[in-house]
């Protein structure tokens, strides 16, 4: 794709920067997790931040109902005053800034040739809803379970990781034809 300047002359698009070395990124994620345990006394996760954003939204619409709720009511009048809310916001904006700086920010639908865009969006929305519902039902998300739990060698977290990979490979076998011609 060519980009047009103000004088209508075409020039080549800005080159994308290389991805960060995955070993370095993994090391930095490990340092972040270690600092989280040392400074906060707890690990990383994301689903609590999303749930607390939902509580804050409901609190603005129906405060009496929200505070009386067995689920949202426990967080009181200030559900956003929690470290995972700040982490969630930081991860979102950090990723966005990183994508903008590396020229990797464009709106697109990643899909295979055999999958219509509407079908791909429906699959993504359904999968996201199921993952979000399950994470709140389990009182934690996959990142919290996989990163934080396995970092302290919890047997349940290690088994969870194995099941996630086996489930991912099994699911990929069933849906791979969506990506083929």
Beta strands, then each sheet from edge to edge (+ up, - down):
strand 1: 3-4
strand 2: 10-11
sheet 1: 1+ 2-
end
